[in-house]
Amino acid sequence: MHVCIVVSQWHKDITDALLEGVFMTFEKIEVDDFSMEVINVPGSFELPLGAQLAINTYSPDAVICLGCIIRGETTHFHYISKSVSDGIMELNIKHNIPVVFGVLTTDTVKQAKQRSGGKQGNKGADAAITALEMIELRNKVKQAHAQKS
């Protein structure tokens, strides 16, 4: 199994904590023949392109996108959040592989910290579990189809 993780460097302390959640989850779940690539991008807006480059370069079984978008005083939050979520969704459909949305969209830095290893858990860990579940689902569907053919 090969997984690529694309990580925004904006709010790096938070995205590093999300990445640590991914690492810890993969470490707990011992998977044979497992490899991982980590790709850094400047901000969350760049996550979809980073994910597409990962798909085209590494042909992974899944891509996990990690980022953090915190609401400010302008409408910038809405444009970035929608663009990132739409871009990640399009990649799922276009490439037919799991591209996991591990992007925090919070009102405050405090909320982001709570969701990246604080009271609300670590959404990076959740993204890793989602990637594994979707890889398993994809493999089951492929097997079922192969058996029918």
Stockholm file with secondary structure:
# STOCKHOLM 1.0

chainA/1-149         MHVCIVVSQWHKDITDALLEGVFMTFEKIEVDDFSMEVINVPGSFELPLGAQLAINTYSPDAVICLGCIIRGETTHFHYISKSVSDGIMELNIKHNIPVVFGVLTTDTVKQAKQRSGGKQGNKGADAAITALEMIELRNKVKQAHAQKS
#=GR chainA/1-149 SS CEEEEEEECTTHHHHHHHHHHHHHHHHHSCCTTCEEEEEEESSGGGHHHHHHHHHHHHCCSEEEEEEEEECCSSTHHHHHHHHHHHHHHHHHHHHCSCEEEEEEEESSHHHHHHTEEETTEEHHHHHHHHHHHHHHHHHHHHHHHHHHC
#=GC SS_cons         CEEEEEEECTTHHHHHHHHHHHHHHHHHSCCTTCEEEEEEESSGGGHHHHHHHHHHHHCCSEEEEEEEEECCSSTHHHHHHHHHHHHHHHHHHHHCSCEEEEEEEESSHHHHHHTEEETTEEHHHHHHHHHHHHHHHHHHHHHHHHHHC
//
